[in-house]
Amino acid sequence: MKLKLLLLLKRLAACATYTITVLFCQGSYASIFATQIVEYVPGTGATLTNPLVALGKPSARVPGSTFPGFESPAEPLNPFASHFSGNELVQIGPGGEITLRLENYVNVGAGPELALFGNTALIDSGVNTAGDPVSFFGNDEVVVEVSETGLPGEWVALNGGARVVVETPTNFYADASGLTGPDPAVENLLPLLDVLTPADFGKPYISPAANDAFAGLTIAEIEDLLDGSAGGQWLELGGLSVLGEPLARVGYVRLSDPQDPSPFGTANLFELMAVSINRDLLGAHVPEPTTFVLFAASSCAMLCVREQRRRL
């Protein structure tokens, strides 16, 4: 009993220390998204440093670009047009990391459980037609760790601790192919977004051919391939274990250590737009870290009382 009590006290102390680093950055977001930034360290070279933009669903509208040689009108977020500003993306550079609390646990089960949405987009060979072979810009690599509790020592890395490639693009609407492209008239049609069908950020995109399946496809064909999914890089959590026990659910996600230099010939930064979970594996609400501390404290007090009673 003494050993169990000491272990609980040790965990409580770790938890109390841990909550000091929690930023009070949270909001009310749909249950499949991250809802709180627990910790953020920008790292070397990061310039888009507002972590709050990674909470909840990304914005539907990509603003037009006035960058010389890359001028474009505003259009819906789609596989050929991703967000690029600090209003929608947060960066981490070498030495940086971001830790997020999910609104709800994702239960580890069959199929992909977790999705990362970066600023990846397809390079087109024609107007909104993917090249063949397929190629991307904005694709990055990052270390991904997950935890049920978010406590120190209770994390496990995906891919054996090696970096995970994030390159599947995002598609906000399931039927917006007529409102995309370089035509300036597209911007005048953006009020029609309200009548379009939003894609599902909680529906995994699964293809045996992975991203090679996009090769040579038009945006309308890509929408058909995604089948209502918003895309994103979906990750499997099955087979992971923490402290010798199989990981049953995940409430926290930590991203860190983008490759330096990037293997894709781009800046050694990772851009994050959002994190979501498989809605079919949606679990209970993830308590805030302070709530866990109070629960642990009360549990510890109860154990102390019980131990005293046994001695009487």
C-alpha positions as CSV (number, residue, x, y, z in Angstrom):
1,M,0.0,0.0,0.0
2,K,2.8,2.4,0.9
3,L,4.4,1.7,-2.5
4,K,1.2,2.5,-4.3
5,L,0.8,5.7,-2.3
6,L,4.3,6.8,-3.1
7,L,3.7,6.2,-6.8
8,L,0.5,8.2,-6.7
9,L,2.3,11.0,-4.9
10,K,5.1,11.0,-7.4
11,R,2.5,11.2,-10.3
12,L,0.7,14.0,-8.5
13,A,3.9,16.0,-8.1
14,A,4.7,15.5,-11.7
15,C,1.2,16.6,-12.7
16,A,1.4,19.7,-10.5
17,T,4.7,20.7,-12.0
18,Y,3.4,20.0,-15.5
19,T,0.3,22.2,-15.2
20,I,2.5,25.3,-14.6
21,T,3.5,25.2,-18.3
22,V,-0.1,25.1,-19.5
23,L,-1.1,28.1,-21.4
24,F,-4.7,29.2,-20.9
25,C,-5.3,29.1,-24.6
26,Q,-8.5,27.3,-25.4
27,G,-12.0,27.7,-26.8
28,S,-15.2,25.9,-27.7
29,Y,-14.4,23.8,-30.7
30,A,-16.1,20.8,-32.3
31,S,-15.3,17.6,-30.5
32,I,-13.0,16.1,-33.2
33,F,-10.5,18.9,-33.0
34,A,-7.8,20.1,-30.6
35,T,-9.2,22.6,-28.0
36,Q,-6.1,23.8,-26.0
37,I,-2.5,24.6,-26.5
38,V,-0.6,23.1,-23.6
39,E,2.8,24.2,-24.6
40,Y,4.4,25.9,-27.6
41,V,8.1,26.5,-28.3
42,P,8.6,28.1,-31.7
43,G,12.1,26.8,-32.4
44,T,14.7,28.3,-34.7
45,G,13.5,30.3,-37.7
46,A,9.8,30.1,-37.0
47,T,7.9,33.3,-37.9
48,L,4.3,32.2,-37.7
49,T,4.1,31.9,-34.0
50,N,0.4,32.2,-32.9
51,P,-0.4,28.6,-31.7
52,L,-4.1,29.4,-31.3
53,V,-4.6,29.1,-35.0
54,A,-4.1,25.3,-34.7
55,L,-7.3,24.9,-32.6
56,G,-10.6,23.9,-34.2
57,K,-11.4,23.8,-37.9
58,P,-9.4,25.7,-40.5
59,S,-11.0,28.6,-42.3
60,A,-12.8,27.7,-45.6
61,R,-11.5,30.7,-47.6
62,V,-7.9,31.0,-48.7
63,P,-7.1,34.7,-49.3
64,G,-5.8,35.8,-52.6
65,S,-2.0,36.2,-53.1
66,T,-0.3,39.4,-54.3
67,F,3.2,37.9,-54.2
68,P,4.9,38.7,-57.5
69,G,4.7,35.8,-59.9
70,F,2.2,34.0,-57.7
71,E,-0.8,36.3,-57.9
72,S,-4.1,34.6,-57.4
73,P,-7.7,35.4,-56.3
74,A,-9.3,34.1,-53.1
75,E,-10.8,30.7,-53.3
76,P,-11.9,27.8,-51.1
77,L,-9.3,25.8,-49.2
78,N,-8.6,22.9,-51.6
79,P,-5.8,20.4,-52.6
80,F,-4.3,23.0,-54.9
81,A,-4.7,26.1,-52.7
82,S,-3.6,25.8,-49.1
83,H,-3.4,28.4,-46.3
84,F,-0.1,30.3,-46.1
85,S,-0.5,33.1,-43.5
86,G,0.0,33.3,-39.8
87,N,-3.8,33.7,-39.4
88,E,-4.1,30.0,-40.2
89,L,-0.7,28.3,-39.7
90,V,1.6,28.0,-36.8
91,Q,5.3,27.0,-37.4
92,I,7.8,25.0,-35.4
93,G,11.5,25.0,-36.3
94,P,14.4,22.9,-35.1
95,G,14.3,22.8,-31.3
96,G,10.6,23.7,-31.3
97,E,7.5,21.8,-30.3
98,I,3.8,22.2,-29.9
99,T,1.6,20.2,-27.5
100,L,-2.2,20.2,-27.9
101,R,-5.1,18.8,-25.8
102,L,-7.9,17.2,-27.8
103,E,-11.5,18.1,-27.0
104,N,-12.4,14.4,-26.8
105,Y,-10.3,11.3,-26.5
106,V,-9.8,9.2,-29.6
107,N,-10.2,5.5,-28.8
108,V,-7.5,3.4,-30.4
109,G,-9.2,1.0,-32.7
110,A,-9.4,-0.3,-36.3
111,G,-8.3,2.2,-38.9
112,P,-6.5,5.6,-38.7
113,E,-7.3,7.5,-35.6
114,L,-5.5,10.9,-35.9
115,A,-5.0,13.4,-38.7
116,L,-2.5,16.3,-39.1
117,F,-3.4,19.1,-41.5
118,G,-0.4,21.1,-42.7
119,N,-0.1,23.5,-45.6
120,T,0.6,20.9,-48.2
121,A,-0.8,21.4,-51.7
122,L,-0.6,19.6,-55.0
123,I,1.6,21.0,-57.8
124,D,-0.7,21.1,-60.9
125,S,0.3,20.3,-64.4
126,G,-2.7,22.2,-65.8
127,V,-5.6,24.2,-64.3
128,N,-6.3,22.3,-61.1
129,T,-5.0,19.0,-62.5
130,A,-2.4,17.1,-60.5
131,G,0.9,16.2,-62.1
132,D,1.8,12.6,-63.0
133,P,3.8,11.6,-61.1
134,V,2.2,13.5,-58.3
135,S,4.3,16.2,-56.5
136,F,3.7,18.6,-53.6
137,F,4.8,21.8,-52.1
138,G,4.6,22.5,-48.3
139,N,5.2,18.8,-47.4
140,D,7.2,18.4,-44.2
141,E,8.4,15.8,-41.7
142,V,7.9,16.0,-38.0
143,V,8.2,13.8,-34.9
144,V,4.7,12.9,-33.6
145,E,4.0,11.8,-30.0
146,V,0.7,11.0,-28.3
147,S,-0.4,10.5,-24.7
148,E,-3.6,9.7,-22.8
149,T,-2.8,11.9,-19.9
150,G,-0.2,14.4,-21.2
151,L,2.0,13.7,-18.1
152,P,5.8,13.5,-18.3
153,G,6.9,9.9,-18.9
154,E,3.5,8.9,-20.4
155,W,4.2,9.7,-24.0
156,V,4.9,7.4,-27.0
157,A,6.3,8.3,-30.4
158,L,4.8,7.1,-33.6
159,N,7.0,5.5,-36.3
160,G,9.5,4.4,-33.7
161,G,10.5,8.0,-33.0
162,A,11.4,8.7,-36.6
163,R,9.8,11.7,-38.3
164,V,6.4,11.3,-39.9
165,V,5.9,12.7,-43.5
166,V,2.9,15.0,-43.7
167,E,2.0,15.6,-47.3
168,T,-1.7,14.8,-47.9
169,P,-3.5,18.0,-48.8
170,T,-6.7,19.5,-47.3
171,N,-10.0,19.9,-49.0
172,F,-12.6,22.0,-47.1
173,Y,-15.7,21.4,-49.4
174,A,-16.8,18.1,-50.9
175,D,-18.3,19.9,-54.0
176,A,-16.4,23.1,-54.6
177,S,-14.6,22.1,-57.8
178,G,-16.4,24.9,-59.7
179,L,-15.2,27.6,-57.4
180,T,-11.4,26.9,-57.6
181,G,-8.7,28.0,-60.0
182,P,-6.9,31.1,-61.3
183,D,-10.0,32.8,-62.8
184,P,-10.5,36.2,-60.9
185,A,-14.3,35.6,-61.2
186,V,-13.8,32.9,-58.6
187,E,-13.6,35.5,-55.9
188,N,-16.9,36.9,-56.8
189,L,-18.5,33.5,-56.3
190,L,-17.3,33.0,-52.8
191,P,-20.6,34.0,-51.2
192,L,-21.9,30.7,-52.6
193,L,-19.8,28.9,-50.1
194,D,-22.8,28.8,-47.7
195,V,-24.6,26.4,-50.0
196,L,-21.7,24.0,-50.5
197,T,-21.3,20.7,-48.6
198,P,-18.5,20.9,-46.0
199,A,-16.0,17.9,-46.2
200,D,-15.6,15.8,-43.0
201,F,-12.5,16.5,-41.0
202,G,-13.3,13.4,-38.9
203,K,-13.5,11.0,-41.9
204,P,-10.2,9.3,-42.7
205,Y,-8.8,9.4,-46.2
206,I,-7.7,5.9,-47.0
207,S,-6.2,4.8,-50.3
208,P,-4.1,1.7,-51.1
209,A,-2.0,3.9,-53.4
210,A,-1.7,6.6,-50.8
211,N,-1.0,10.0,-52.3
212,D,0.0,8.5,-55.7
213,A,-3.7,8.1,-56.2
214,F,-3.9,11.9,-56.9
215,A,-1.6,11.6,-60.0
216,G,-3.2,13.2,-63.1
217,L,-6.6,13.8,-61.4
218,T,-8.7,17.0,-61.8
219,I,-10.0,18.6,-58.6
220,A,-13.5,17.1,-59.3
221,E,-11.9,13.7,-59.5
222,I,-10.0,14.3,-56.3
223,E,-13.2,15.2,-54.6
224,D,-14.6,11.9,-55.7
225,L,-11.5,10.1,-54.5
226,L,-11.7,11.7,-51.1
227,D,-15.4,10.7,-50.8
228,G,-16.4,13.4,-48.5
229,S,-13.2,13.4,-46.4
230,A,-11.3,16.6,-45.9
231,G,-8.1,14.8,-46.5
232,G,-5.1,15.4,-44.2
233,Q,-2.4,13.0,-43.1
234,W,-4.1,10.2,-41.2
235,L,-2.0,8.2,-38.7
236,E,-2.5,4.8,-37.2
237,L,-2.1,4.5,-33.4
238,G,-2.6,0.8,-33.0
239,G,0.2,-1.3,-31.4
240,L,1.6,1.6,-29.3
241,S,2.2,1.1,-25.6
242,V,2.9,3.3,-22.6
243,L,4.5,2.1,-19.4
244,G,4.1,-1.5,-20.6
245,E,0.4,-1.2,-21.2
246,P,-1.3,-1.0,-24.7
247,L,-2.4,2.6,-25.5
248,A,-6.2,2.5,-25.3
249,R,-7.0,6.2,-26.1
250,V,-5.2,9.5,-26.8
251,G,-6.0,12.9,-25.4
252,Y,-2.8,14.8,-26.2
253,V,-0.6,15.3,-29.2
254,R,2.9,16.7,-29.4
255,L,4.8,17.6,-32.6
256,S,8.5,18.4,-32.6
257,D,11.8,18.3,-34.3
258,P,11.2,19.0,-37.9
259,Q,14.1,17.7,-40.1
260,D,17.0,20.1,-40.5
261,P,17.5,20.5,-43.4
262,S,14.1,19.5,-44.9
263,P,14.5,16.5,-47.3
264,F,12.1,18.2,-49.6
265,G,14.4,21.1,-50.3
266,T,12.3,23.6,-48.4
267,A,12.8,25.6,-45.2
268,N,13.3,23.4,-42.2
269,L,10.0,24.4,-40.7
270,F,6.8,22.5,-40.0
271,E,3.5,24.3,-40.5
272,L,0.4,23.1,-38.7
273,M,-3.2,24.1,-39.6
274,A,-5.2,21.7,-37.5
275,V,-5.4,18.3,-35.7
276,S,-8.5,16.1,-35.8
277,I,-9.6,12.6,-34.8
278,N,-11.7,9.9,-36.4
279,R,-15.3,10.7,-35.4
280,D,-16.2,7.0,-35.5
281,L,-13.6,6.5,-32.6
282,L,-14.7,9.5,-30.6
283,G,-14.3,9.0,-26.9
284,A,-15.2,10.9,-23.7
285,H,-14.3,14.5,-23.0
286,V,-10.6,15.1,-22.1
287,P,-10.4,16.9,-18.8
288,E,-8.3,20.0,-18.4
289,P,-4.9,19.3,-16.7
290,T,-6.0,21.3,-13.6
291,T,-9.1,19.1,-13.3
292,F,-6.8,16.0,-13.3
293,V,-4.7,17.5,-10.6
294,L,-7.7,18.1,-8.3
295,F,-8.9,14.5,-9.0
296,A,-5.5,13.1,-8.2
297,A,-5.2,15.1,-5.0
298,S,-8.6,14.0,-3.8
299,S,-7.7,10.4,-4.7
300,C,-4.5,10.7,-2.8
301,A,-6.3,12.1,0.3
302,M,-8.7,9.2,0.2
303,L,-5.9,6.7,0.1
304,C,-4.2,8.3,3.1
305,V,-7.4,8.2,5.1
306,R,-8.0,4.5,4.2
307,E,-4.4,3.7,5.2
308,Q,-4.8,5.4,8.5
309,R,-8.1,3.5,9.2
310,R,-6.3,0.2,8.5
311,R,-3.7,1.1,11.1
312,L,-6.4,1.8,13.8
